[in-house]
Amino acid sequence: MHKNIRPIIDPSKPKVYIETYGCQMNVNDSEVILSILQDEGYVLTDNIEEANIILANTCSIRDNAEQRVWGRIDQFRIQKRKRDGVIIGIVGCMAERLKTKLLEGHEVDLVAGPDAYRSLPQLIRDITPNSPQINVLLSHEETYADISPVRMDKNGISAFISIMRGCNNVCSYCVVPYTRGAERSRDPETIVREAQELFDNGYKEVTLLGQNVDSYFWKDAENASKNVNFAQLLEKVAKISPELRVRFSTSHPKDISDEVIYTMAIYENICRHIHLPVQSGSSIMLEKMRRKYNREWYLERVDKIRSVLPDCGITTDVIAGFCGETEQDHQDTLTLMEKVVFDSAFMFAYSERPGTLASKKYPDDITYEEKTRRLNEIIALQGRMSLKSNEKEIGKQLKVLVEGPSKKNPNELCGRASSNKMCVFPSKGEKPGDYCTVEVVSVTSATLLCKRID
């Protein structure tokens, strides 16, 4: 594995500028891309005006993410007109989905899908004014397991580790299986080695990433006793050091097992937080979405988590206005949210994605106005639920990992508790990466306001 944890700074080398859109997986992919290009002599710049290569690492989950990238391409073209030799590349999920359309009239020189990053140096070398390059082949094996990403985060405290790629679930609304390919898990030894490397370089928190982390499974080709499931992988990473916090995302409700929940209970440094996307509170909608669980299954999993881990934070994703959603289906979502009391949620109006099962099978028949009304009701309710969840923390003492100064007050620090809730508290000169014990005094819907416990 490479050992360049942080970006190299060398003004004499050609420069690459990377914009990242979408989820944590895309952030990690950008770090993989930087590692590959850094080995070829490129260095990272955050100044687009001096970049030799401009890359947008893209997301196709929602239409507005794609529209933002189309707008940015127009801005990239300005750089290309101002300076000779500037290369514009679109990589990631949007590159996989739209392929040649990106090359038509947009002055894009390079299109590379999520499994084609190793080919980037050669693709760049092969670019000529009349010969843009494209590689969007999907792989059944690629996990980039041998590449240690060059960390682009600012604080050097928290890092992402991709443990698997692709998805086999084929939810009817989701484009991921078509842009990231089939599910495949990464060798656990390389994951543990990467986590150890990060800890040795001062990182205090790692987040294990996958489209569905709970379905991680490494099958040893020679010895079945060496097979590793997700609970066992969690344990391996947690054992690196009690000072290394371990998080993971995203969990699929159909896959989160009792073994994972009990493993979390055993190791204090496995954070008490599970992101568990429900998408809808209606069993009818869940079946149409092909989520492979129903309302009752989801609520049983929440009850199990809270019976074993009473202090566990639970967050979620919710879609408003999916195909054929009735007012009763919408009300089912609201009542489920009230029952669970999620800490926070990512909430969206349904956006039809071309090529998905839903786009082929179900009409997008909920009006924009009705989607907006339902989404606004969901957002308003979640605001109340977030406040209710946070109010339960008042009086509790929490161990917080310092991330840095509070944005509103430089004399205060901010950091996250194990539950992933953001805490703000007075500074006594601690630096990012230190642990502090605080007591929650008051709250907002987004933040725990705390005092110090020495």
N, C-alpha and C positions, 0 to 999 in steps of 0.2 A: 504494500500500500504506500501511496505517496505520503510525505511528511510535511508538506506545505500547508499548515493549518490556516494561516492568514495570507491575504493577497500580497504578492510581491510588488514593491514600489521601485520602479526604475524608469526615469524619464526618457531613456534612450531607446526603449523597446516599443514596438507597436502596441496600440491601446485598444481595448475592447470595452464597450459600454453596454450594460445589460439592464433592461427593464423587465420586471417580473410581474405577471398578472395571475390572479387565481389563488389556489390553495397552498398549504404548507409543502405539499409534494412538489409544486413548481418552484418554490424557494430552494428546496434541496436540489432539484434538477439544475437550477442556475449555478449552484455551487459545484455540481459535477461538471457542467460545461466549462466553468472557469478553471477547474483543475486540469481538464484536458487541454484547453487553450494555453494555460500558463506553462505547461510542459512543452508547448510548441513555441515559446518565446514571447507570448502576449502578456500584457499586464492590464489589470482592471483600472478603469477611470470612472469617476462619477461626473465627469464633465463631457457632455455630448459634443461640445464644440471642438474637442481635441481627439475624438475617437476615430480610429481607422476602421473599426468594425462596430456597427450598431445592431444589437440583437434585441428582439422582443420575445420573451418566453411567455407563451400565451395559454389562455384557458378557453374552453368551449362549453363549459357547463351551462352558462346563461348567455342569452343574446347580447345583453348590455356589455358583457366583458369583451365580446368580439367587436362590437361597435366602437369601443374605446380604442382598440388596436388599429382599426381602420383609420380612425382619426389621427393616431400617432404616426402611422405610415406617412401621412401627408407632411408631418413635421420632420420626419427622417429625410424625406426627399429634399427638403430645404438644405440640409447638411450636405447631401450628395451634390447639389448644384453649386454650393459654395466652395467645396474642396474636392480636388481630383482624387480618385482612388478609394473613396469611401464605399464600404460594402454594407448593404442593409440585409439583415437576415430575420426571418420569422421562424421560430422553433416552437416545439411543444404541441399541445392538443389542437390548436387552431390550424397549425401547419398540417397536421395529420388529416384533419377533417376537410379542409378546403383545397389542399394540394395545389394544383396548377392555377386555380383562380387567383392565388396570391401573386403569381408571376405575370398576370395579364394587366399591363398598363399601370402598374403601381411602382415600377422601378425597384422591385425587390430582387436581390441577387441570389438569395439563398433561402431554401425551405427545407427544414429538417424535422422529422417527427420525434417523439419521445425515446424511441429505441435507436436513433441514428446519431447520437452525439459523438460516438467514437470516430465517426467519419467526417466530423466538422473540419479538421485541419486539411484533409485532402479536398473536400468540397470547396473550401476557401481558395486553395491553390489552383483549382480548375476553373474558377470564375474568370470570364472575360466579358467585355462590354456587350457582346452578343450571345453569351452563353451562360445564363444563370444555372444554378445547380440545385437539384432536388433529391432528397432521400427520405421517403416516408414509409419504408418497409417496417412492419411490425415483427417482433421477435417472440419466440416461445421460451427463450433462455436468458435474454439480457436482463441483468440486475445491477450492473456497474459495481459488483461486489468488491472488485480489486481497486477501485478508485476511492481515495479519501477526499471528500469534497473540500475545496478551499472555502473557508467560512467567511461569508459576506456580512454577517451580523455586526453591529456596532459595539456591543458591550463585552463580547467574549465570555459570556456567562452561560447562555442557553444555545443549544444547537439541535438541529433535526437530523435524524438517521433514518433513511429509507430502508425498511426491512422486507418489502415486497412490492411488486409492480403489477398493474393490470387488475382486472375484475372479471369474475365469472357470473355475477348475479343477474345481469341484464334486466335491471329495473326498467319498466316501460318508458319512463321519462328521461332516462339518463344516457348520455353520449359516451361516457367513459370507456365501456368495453370496446367501442369502435375507434377510439382515439389512443387508448393505452394498451389494448390487446388483452390477451388471456392472463389470468392470475398465475404468478410464479413467485416463490419465496426464495429469499437469499440465504446463503450459507450462514448459520448462526455464529460460527467462529469468526467470520469477517465482521459481523455486527458487534460482537463483544470486543473485538480488537479495536474497532473504530471508536466505541464508547470509552474504552480504556485510554486510547490516544487522546481523546478530548479531555478526559479527566486529568491526565498527566500534563496537559497544556493549560490547566486552570479553569476549565469549564465545570460548572456545578450542576447543570441540568441538561438532560437529553430527552428528546421526544421521539419515540419510535413511530414511524409513519407507514401507512398503507391505506389503500382504498377501503379495505376491511381487515384491520389488523388481527382481529380475533380468528380469522380463518388462516392465519400464518401456519404453515406446516412444512418443515424441512424433512424430506425423506432421504435417509442415507442409502446410497445405492448398494452398499455391501453389508450393512449391519442394521437391522431394524431396531435394535436396542438403542441406537444412536439417533433415532428420529426425534425431532424436537417440535413441540407444539408451542402456541403463543404463551401459555402460562409458564412453561419451562424456559422459554426465551426471556420473559420478564424476570424470572428468578436469576438467571445467569447475569443479566445486566445489573440487577439490583445488588448482587454480591460483589461487584467491583469495589464499591466503598459505600458505607452508610452516609458519607458526605455528598454522594452523587444522587441527585433527585432523578427519578425516572417517570416520564409521562408517556402517554400513547394516544394516537388518534388515527383513524376514526373507527369506532366499534359499530358493528352491524347487530341490531337487536336479535336476529335469529341465531347469531353465533356466539354471543358473549356467554361464557360457560361459568358454572359454579367454581371450577378449578381456577379460572382467572380471578374471580372475586375473592376466593380464599387466599390465593397467592398475594393479592394486594393487602389483605389483612395481616399477613405474616410479616411483610417487610415495610417498615415505617417510611423508608425512602421511596417507595412506589406511591406516587401522589394519589390522594383520595379525590380523583376527578375522572369522570367517564363522559365522553361526548357520545351520546346515544341518539342518533337522528331518528325521529318518529315519522316525520313527513306529513302524517295525517292521523287524526284520532278516530277516523271512521274505518271500520273493517272492510266496508264495501270499497272505499277508495284504496285502501292498502292492497286489496286483492287486484284491483285494476292496475295499480302501480307495480305489481309483481314483487312486493316486498317480502313475501314468504313468512309473514307473521300477521297476527291480527291484534286488535286492541287489547284483548285479554292477555295475550302472550306478553305484549310490551309491558303492561302494568304489573304482571307477575315478575318480570325481570327487574323492574324498578323496586318492587317490594323486596326481592332477594338481595339486591345491592344494599338497600337501606337496613335490612335486618343484620347483615354482616358488617357493613361499613356505615354506621349511622351518620357520620360526619362527611360522607362522600358527596362532592358536588356533582350534579348531573345537568348537562347542557344538551341542546338538541337543535335540529333543523326542522322547519315547518314550511310546507308549500301551500299557498292559498290559490283556490280556483283551478284545481286540476280538472281534466276533461270529465264532464258530467257531474261535477260536484254539486250536490243539492244543498239547500239551506240547512237541512238536518245533518248532512255530512260536516258542514262547517261548524255547526253547533257541537258536534261530537269532538271536533278538534279543540274547541274552547273548553269543554268540560274536562277533557283529558289534561289540558294544560293546568286547569285549576286543581285537579286531583294530584298531579305530580309536583307542582310548584317548581318548575325548572329555575336554575340559577340565572341562566341567560339562554338566548336562542338566536340562530340565524334564520331570518324569516323572509320569504320571497313570494312574489306572485308567479304562478306557473308560466314558463316560457317554453314554447314548443321548440324542440331541437330537431332539425331535419335528419332523417335516417333512423331515428329511434322507433321502437315498436309503437309508442303512443302516436307518433306522427303518421304512422301507416294505418293504425287501427281505430283510433278514437278522434273525433272532431274536437278541435280546441274551441268549445262552444260557450265558455263563460266570457261575458263581455269584459273589456278593459275596466270599465267603471265598476262592475261588480267585483272583479278581482281586487281592485284597489280598495273598495269598501271592506271586503273581508280581511285583506292584509292589514288595513289600519286597525280593525278590531283586534286582530291577533297581536299586533305590535303594542297597542294600548294595554291589553290584558297582560302581556309579558312584562311590561313595565311595572305593573302592580305586583306580579308574581316575583320579579327580581327584588323589589323592595321588601316584600314579605319574607323571602328567603334570607335576605341580608339582615333583617331585623332579628332573626333567630341567633345571629352571631354576637349580638351585643352582650358584653360581659365575658365572652370567651377569650382565652389566651391562645395565640396562634404563633407558630414558627414561620417566619417570612424570609424569603430569599431576596436580598436587596438587588434591585435592577438599576437604580440610579435616582437622581433628583426628581421630585414631583414637578410636573409641567407647570403647575400653578404657583408653586412656592419653592424657591431654591433652598430654603431652610428646612424643607421636609424631604423625606425619602419615599419612594414607592417600591413595592415588590409584591409578589404573589404568595398567598398561603398555599398549603397543600391542595386545597379544594379549587385552586385556580382563581380565587377571588382576589381582586386588587386591593391592597392595603396602602394607606398613606399615614405617615407617622413622623414625629420630630427626628431630625438628624442629630447624631452625636459623633459625626465624623466618619461613619462607616463608608465603605466603598462597595461598588457592585461586586456581588459574589459572597458578601458576608451574610451570615444568618442573624436575625434579630427575633426576640420574643416580644410580642405586643399584645395589648388588650383592646378589644373593640369597644369604643365609647359611643359612637353614633354611626349612621350609615346613610347613604343615598342608594338609589336603585342600581348604581354601577360600582360603588366604592365603599370600602370599610374604612372609617376614620378612627384611628387608633392612638393610644398612648403607649409609651415605652415601659417595659417591665425589665428592670436591670437584674 
